[in-house]
Amino acid sequence: MVLITNEEEPVTITKVLEVDNDTATIHFILLGFPTRPAFQLFLFFVFLAAYLLTLLENALIILAIRSDGQLHKPMYFFLSNLSFLEMWYVTVISPKMLVDFLSHDKTISFNGCMTQLYFFVTFVCTEYILLAVMAFDRHVAICNPLRYPVIMTNQLCGTLAAGCWLCGLVTAMIKMVFIARLHYCGTPHINHYFCDISPLLNVSCEDSSQAELVDFFLALMVIAVPLCVVVASYATILSTIIRIPSTQGRQKAFSTCASHLTVVILFYSTTLFTYARPKLMYAYNSNKAVSVLYTVIVPLLNPIIYCLRNREVKAALKKTILCKGSGPGEDVALRN
């Protein structure tokens, strides 16, 4: 039994934290990008512009797909899911990062850190699986075009999309059970700009090998299985395209999946090694630079890639942007 007095209160609270592992009152300090104040302001405007552009681009894609009946197809249904996901994906990280650029107080509460990590992991895992589902969709469209409407029904597409989100939520929950149980001493300094798995494993005061093992196993399942689906789908697609006799036919078939393939390469290449061995990656100074690629640059580029490589999306976006406020006569004139 410990008697708590006013003088002993700070010491007692510390002891309670150490003994009971009650981390609810612990704050983390995100070191972010330690540079001169002038450069911090410059980074603020750069990342703010990237964040707002990402939201605008993805919102326009969703609006274009919803408003154009010609895009009510499985391919664009999954694309709208991807755009919706990436809007939240960047929103989990960017607002806190932008505030830290302008503030001397870079602390984040334990609950805030765990919440940010949970949703970030959810969106990352969901995107891995969603990209694999999109690869399967392209496989069916190119390799079995006559059966495509029969196979990719609205019910199946809805089930696949829901399954992606459910897998992401469950995987993140399991990871959080092990990471949130770790003991953190004092006010740990995290050499990162958001709460990620690797920094939290490294600043823990106790052995984190069990949490790292669980994280590695789940990362293997969430990354390797979808990656195998993607590779198998595109191997079959490539084999089918090669057998198409006309050059025009081959180009048309490849153009339907070129955008998705580019997005897959960008996302997988920037996240694969980071989340395959998170604790090891934290030891390298390049960790933050790699993280900027998949948390800021890739979400910004994905809508651009889909717009540049896909004529139907470009046409729908033009109609959405240029014709939204025009009358019927102007709309007909534009179509002609």
KAFEN-V766141 format. One record per residue. N is the residue number from 0. RES is the residue in one small letter. D_CENTER is the distance of its C-alpha to the mean C-alpha in whole Angstrom. Layout:
((N/RES/D_CENTER) (N/RES/D_CENTER))
//
This chain:
((0/m/48) (1/v/47) (2/l/48) (3/i/46) (4/t/48) (5/n/47) (6/e/47) (7/e/46) (8/e/42) (9/p/40) (10/v/41) (11/t/41) (12/i/38) (13/t/36) (14/k/38) (15/v/37) (16/l/33) (17/e/34) (18/v/36) (19/d/34) (20/n/31) (21/d/30) (22/t/27) (23/a/27) (24/t/29) (25/i/27) (26/h/25) (27/f/23) (28/i/23) (29/l/20) (30/l/22) (31/g/19) (32/f/21) (33/p/25) (34/t/27) (35/r/29) (36/p/29) (37/a/30) (38/f/27) (39/q/25) (40/l/26) (41/f/25) (42/l/21) (43/f/21) (44/f/22) (45/v/20) (46/f/16) (47/l/18) (48/a/18) (49/a/15) (50/y/13) (51/l/16) (52/l/16) (53/t/12) (54/l/13) (55/l/17) (56/e/15) (57/n/13) (58/a/16) (59/l/18) (60/i/17) (61/i/17) (62/l/20) (63/a/22) (64/i/21) (65/r/22) (66/s/25) (67/d/26) (68/g/28) (69/q/28) (70/l/24) (71/h/24) (72/k/23) (73/p/21) (74/m/19) (75/y/18) (76/f/18) (77/f/15) (78/l/14) (79/s/14) (80/n/12) (81/l/9) (82/s/10) (83/f/11) (84/l/7) (85/e/6) (86/m/9) (87/w/8) (88/y/5) (89/v/7) (90/t/10) (91/v/10) (92/i/10) (93/s/12) (94/p/15) (95/k/16) (96/m/16) (97/l/18) (98/v/21) (99/d/21) (100/f/22) (101/l/25) (102/s/26) (103/h/28) (104/d/27) (105/k/23) (106/t/23) (107/i/21) (108/s/23) (109/f/22) (110/n/21) (111/g/19) (112/c/17) (113/m/17) (114/t/15) (115/q/12) (116/l/12) (117/y/12) (118/f/10) (119/f/7) (120/v/8) (121/t/8) (122/f/5) (123/v/4) (124/c/8) (125/t/8) (126/e/6) (127/y/8) (128/i/11) (129/l/11) (130/l/11) (131/a/14) (132/v/15) (133/m/15) (134/a/17) (135/f/20) (136/d/20) (137/r/21) (138/h/23) (139/v/25) (140/a/26) (141/i/27) (142/c/29) (143/n/30) (144/p/30) (145/l/33) (146/r/32) (147/y/28) (148/p/29) (149/v/31) (150/i/28) (151/m/25) (152/t/26) (153/n/25) (154/q/25) (155/l/23) (156/c/20) (157/g/20) (158/t/20) (159/l/18) (160/a/15) (161/a/16) (162/g/16) (163/c/13) (164/w/12) (165/l/15) (166/c/14) (167/g/11) (168/l/13) (169/v/16) (170/t/14) (171/a/13) (172/m/16) (173/i/18) (174/k/16) (175/m/17) (176/v/21) (177/f/21) (178/i/20) (179/a/21) (180/r/24) (181/l/25) (182/h/27) (183/y/27) (184/c/30) (185/g/31) (186/t/28) (187/p/26) (188/h/24) (189/i/21) (190/n/21) (191/h/17) (192/y/16) (193/f/14) (194/c/14) (195/d/13) (196/i/14) (197/s/16) (198/p/18) (199/l/19) (200/l/20) (201/n/22) (202/v/24) (203/s/25) (204/c/29) (205/e/29) (206/d/29) (207/s/25) (208/s/26) (209/q/25) (210/a/22) (211/e/21) (212/l/22) (213/v/20) (214/d/17) (215/f/18) (216/f/19) (217/l/16) (218/a/14) (219/l/17) (220/m/17) (221/v/13) (222/i/13) (223/a/17) (224/v/17) (225/p/15) (226/l/16) (227/c/19) (228/v/19) (229/v/17) (230/v/20) (231/a/23) (232/s/22) (233/y/22) (234/a/25) (235/t/27) (236/i/26) (237/l/27) (238/s/30) (239/t/31) (240/i/30) (241/i/33) (242/r/35) (243/i/35) (244/p/39) (245/s/38) (246/t/36) (247/q/35) (248/g/34) (249/r/32) (250/q/30) (251/k/29) (252/a/28) (253/f/26) (254/s/25) (255/t/23) (256/c/20) (257/a/20) (258/s/17) (259/h/15) (260/l/16) (261/t/16) (262/v/12) (263/v/12) (264/i/14) (265/l/12) (266/f/9) (267/y/11) (268/s/13) (269/t/11) (270/t/10) (271/l/13) (272/f/15) (273/t/13) (274/y/12) (275/a/16) (276/r/18) (277/p/16) (278/k/20) (279/l/21) (280/m/18) (281/y/19) (282/a/23) (283/y/22) (284/n/22) (285/s/19) (286/n/16) (287/k/16) (288/a/16) (289/v/14) (290/s/11) (291/v/12) (292/l/11) (293/y/7) (294/t/7) (295/v/10) (296/i/11) (297/v/9) (298/p/8) (299/l/11) (300/l/13) (301/n/11) (302/p/13) (303/i/16) (304/i/16) (305/y/17) (306/c/19) (307/l/21) (308/r/21) (309/n/22) (310/r/25) (311/e/25) (312/v/22) (313/k/24) (314/a/27) (315/a/25) (316/l/23) (317/k/27) (318/k/28) (319/t/26) (320/i/26) (321/l/30) (322/c/32) (323/k/30) (324/g/33) (325/s/36) (326/g/39) (327/p/39) (328/g/42) (329/e/39) (330/d/37) (331/v/39) (332/a/40) (333/l/37) (334/r/36) (335/n/39))
//
